[in-house]
Amino acid sequence: MVTLYHCADARSFRALWAMEELGVPYELKLLPFPPRVRAPEYLEINPLGTIPFFVDGETRMTESSAILQYLAVRHGGPLNVPNDDGDYGAWLNWLYLGEATLTFPQTLVLRYTRLEPKERRNPQVAEDYAKWFAARLRAVDRALETRDYLVAGRFTAADISVGYALLLASTLGLSERFSPAVAAYWARLQDREGFQRAKAAQAAEGTPEWQV
């Protein structure tokens, strides 16, 4: 059984959602956010103090997109796109675009609107990065012009990677910047049983401080 150290609706949600989609047995270790501040003993397990921290036997992983790829390849099934598929390259690109291109600017919005002390918050920086996110989201909008999911004509780990970025955007009040196609896509993702089970699995922790 794998173990996932997780904070509600943090990047680790990607791994939690994937495991629910795949039916992978797991142990969930729920932590307050940010754990390096509010659960300092966690630094003994993951010296980076970041979330996620994923354990599978001797394997230790901290990058959410890499964990998605690991789960999809190791456990097979519909989340994976094999390397002989014509959409393999696009699948990999979306896996990492969801984090590096879409989630990154939102972390600056989060920091300068909610995590910093009030005297250090900076609405202009937050707005600049919100615009950056919205501009990068145009790639998702274009991809959805003729399809319901990003690659391979079906739901894959790529949709989980990008879907998490949309979840974070909704939390930060950025969903009003979604195009109609992106908004409809986000609704489809939320309707998935795997997504709903993942949300239920973390519900015992309550609302994380950074969402208040």
C-alpha positions in Angstrom: 0.0 0.0 0.0 1.3 3.5 -0.9 1.3 6.4 1.5 0.4 10.0 0.6 1.2 13.0 2.8 -1.4 15.5 1.8 -3.0 18.9 2.6 -6.5 19.5 1.6 -6.7 20.9 -2.0 -2.9 21.3 -2.2 -0.8 20.0 -5.1 -1.0 16.6 -3.5 -4.6 16.4 -4.6 -3.3 15.4 -8.0 -2.0 12.1 -6.6 -5.1 11.5 -4.4 -7.4 12.0 -7.4 -5.3 9.7 -9.6 -5.3 6.9 -6.9 -9.1 7.2 -6.6 -9.5 7.0 -10.4 -7.2 3.9 -10.5 -8.5 2.2 -7.4 -5.0 2.1 -5.9 -5.1 1.3 -2.1 -3.5 4.1 -0.1 -2.9 5.5 3.3 -3.7 9.2 3.6 -1.7 11.3 6.0 -3.5 14.6 6.3 -1.5 17.6 7.5 -2.3 21.3 8.2 -1.1 23.8 5.6 1.6 24.7 5.4 3.0 21.7 7.1 6.6 23.0 7.5 5.2 25.7 9.8 2.1 24.1 11.4 3.5 20.5 11.6 7.3 20.9 12.0 7.7 17.2 12.8 6.9 16.6 9.2 10.4 17.9 8.3 11.8 14.7 9.7 9.9 12.8 7.0 10.3 15.2 4.2 13.2 17.7 4.8 11.8 20.0 2.0 8.6 20.4 4.1 6.6 20.4 0.9 3.4 18.6 -0.2 3.0 16.0 -1.6 5.3 13.4 -0.2 4.6 10.0 -1.8 5.9 6.7 -0.6 5.7 3.4 -2.4 8.0 0.8 -1.0 11.5 2.3 -1.4 10.3 5.0 -3.7 10.0 8.5 -2.4 8.6 11.3 -4.5 7.8 15.0 -4.0 6.7 16.3 -7.4 3.0 16.1 -8.1 3.2 15.8 -11.9 5.9 13.1 -11.7 3.7 11.2 -9.2 0.9 11.3 -11.7 3.1 9.9 -14.4 4.4 7.2 -12.0 0.9 6.1 -11.1 -0.4 6.1 -14.6 2.6 4.1 -16.0 3.0 1.7 -13.0 -0.7 0.9 -12.7 -1.7 1.1 -16.3 -5.3 1.7 -17.2 -6.9 4.7 -18.8 -4.8 7.4 -17.1 -1.8 6.4 -19.2 -0.9 7.2 -22.8 1.7 4.6 -24.0 4.8 5.8 -25.7 3.8 4.3 -29.1 0.6 6.4 -29.1 0.6 9.5 -31.3 -0.6 11.6 -28.4 2.2 10.5 -26.1 4.2 13.7 -26.4 1.2 15.9 -26.0 0.2 13.8 -22.9 3.6 14.4 -21.3 3.5 18.1 -22.2 0.1 18.6 -20.5 1.2 16.6 -17.4 4.0 19.2 -16.8 2.2 22.3 -18.2 -0.5 21.8 -15.6 2.1 22.4 -12.9 4.9 24.5 -14.3 2.8 26.8 -16.5 -0.6 26.9 -14.9 -0.1 26.3 -11.2 3.1 28.3 -10.7 1.6 31.8 -11.3 -1.2 30.9 -9.0 1.1 30.2 -6.1 2.2 33.9 -6.3 -1.5 34.9 -6.2 -1.9 32.7 -3.2 1.1 34.0 -1.4 0.4 37.7 -1.9 -3.3 37.5 -1.1 -3.5 35.0 1.7 -0.3 33.5 3.0 1.8 36.7 3.7 1.1 38.8 6.8 -1.4 41.5 5.9 1.3 44.2 5.8 3.3 42.2 3.2 0.4 41.4 0.9 0.6 42.9 -2.6 -2.6 43.2 -4.7 -0.7 44.4 -7.7 1.7 41.4 -7.8 -1.3 39.1 -7.3 -3.1 40.7 -10.2 -0.1 40.5 -12.4 0.2 36.8 -11.8 -3.5 36.2 -12.2 -3.3 37.8 -15.6 -0.3 35.5 -16.4 -2.4 32.5 -15.4 -5.3 33.6 -17.6 -3.1 34.1 -20.6 -1.6 30.7 -20.2 -5.0 29.2 -19.9 -5.7 30.0 -23.5 -3.8 26.9 -24.5 -6.4 24.8 -22.6 -9.2 26.7 -24.3 -7.7 26.0 -27.8 -7.2 22.3 -27.0 -10.9 22.0 -26.0 -12.3 23.6 -29.1 -13.0 20.1 -30.7 -12.7 17.7 -27.8 -14.0 17.0 -24.3 -10.5 16.0 -22.9 -7.0 17.1 -23.6 -5.5 14.0 -25.3 -6.2 10.6 -26.7 -9.9 11.2 -26.9 -10.5 10.3 -23.3 -9.8 11.3 -19.7 -6.1 10.8 -18.7 -3.6 11.9 -16.1 -3.1 15.0 -18.2 -6.6 16.1 -17.3 -5.8 15.6 -13.6 -2.7 17.7 -13.9 -4.6 20.6 -15.6 -7.7 20.0 -13.6 -5.9 20.6 -10.3 -4.8 24.0 -11.7 -8.5 24.8 -12.3 -9.4 23.6 -8.8 -6.8 26.0 -7.4 -8.1 28.8 -9.6 -11.6 28.3 -8.3 -10.3 28.5 -4.7 -8.5 31.7 -5.5 -11.5 33.3 -7.1 -9.9 33.1 -10.6 -12.6 30.9 -12.2 -14.4 34.0 -13.5 -11.5 34.2 -16.0 -12.4 30.8 -17.5 -13.7 30.8 -21.0 -17.0 28.9 -21.6 -15.1 25.9 -22.9 -12.8 25.8 -19.9 -15.7 26.3 -17.5 -17.6 23.4 -19.1 -14.4 21.2 -19.0 -14.0 22.0 -15.3 -17.6 21.0 -14.6 -17.0 17.7 -16.4 -14.0 17.0 -14.2 -15.9 17.8 -11.0 -18.6 15.3 -12.1 -16.2 12.4 -12.1 -16.6 9.9 -9.3 -12.9 9.8 -8.8 -12.7 13.5 -8.2 -15.7 13.3 -5.8 -14.1 10.4 -3.8 -10.9 12.3 -3.5 -12.7 15.4 -2.2 -14.5 13.2 0.3 -11.3 11.4 1.5 -9.8 14.7 2.5 -13.0 16.2 4.0 -12.1 15.1 7.6 -9.4 17.7 7.7 -11.8 20.5 7.1 -11.1 23.8 5.3 -7.4 24.6 5.1 -6.3 27.9 6.5 -5.2 29.3 3.2 -8.8 28.9 1.8 -10.4 31.0 4.6 
